Amino acid sequence: MPKLKTHRGAARRFKVTGSGRFTRRKGNISHNKTRMSKQARRQIDEMLVVSKPGQRLLRRLLPYAR
């Protein structure tokens, strides 16, 4: 069986938790932060767990992330 290639773009954007689930960052964070409340800016920095269908897709893109 040949080695499987890791999708490098996905490897940079997603991290694996201890339980094996993937986390991601929130979008819309690159500009217009001055208009946001402090609470909104704080919440942007939190990591989110990827949805179930997304988890399945990421298993194929990141075969060795376990």
N, C-alpha and C positions, 0 to 999 in steps of 0.2 A: 504494500500500500504506500503510495507516495505521500510526502509531507503536504499538509494543507497550508495555504498562504493566509496570513492575517491581513485584513483590510486596514491599512495604515491610517486612513482618515478616521475610521471608527475607533481605532485603538487610541487615538489622541483625544477623542471627544467623550468617551464613556469609560467609567471606572466600575470595577466589580466590588460588591460588598462582601462581607464575610459569609453571608448566607448564599452567595452565588447570583444575586440579582444585579442588574446594571443600573447605574445612576447617571443622570445627565444634568447639564446646567440649563437654566431658563433662558429664553430668547429675549430680544429687544433690550439689550443692556449696553449697547455701544455708545449711545448718545442720549441727549435730552434728560440727563439725570437731575439737572437743576430744577426742573418742573415737578419732579416727583417728591412725595413726602419722604421723611426719613424712614418710616416704616416700610414703604414700598421699596426703597433702595436696599434695606436690610434683607427683605424677603427675596430679592433678586439673587442674592449670593447663596441662597440655600440650594442644595442639590435635590433633584426629584428622582423618584424611582420610575424607570421606564415601564410603559404599559405591557400587558401580557403579550399581545401580538408583536410588539417591538422587541421584547425579550427573545422571542423565538427567532426573529430575524437576526438579532445580534449574535445569537449562538452560532449562526452560519458564518457571519462576518469575522467573529473572533473565536475560532475553534479551540484555542488553547487557554482562554480566559476562564479558568474554573477555580 
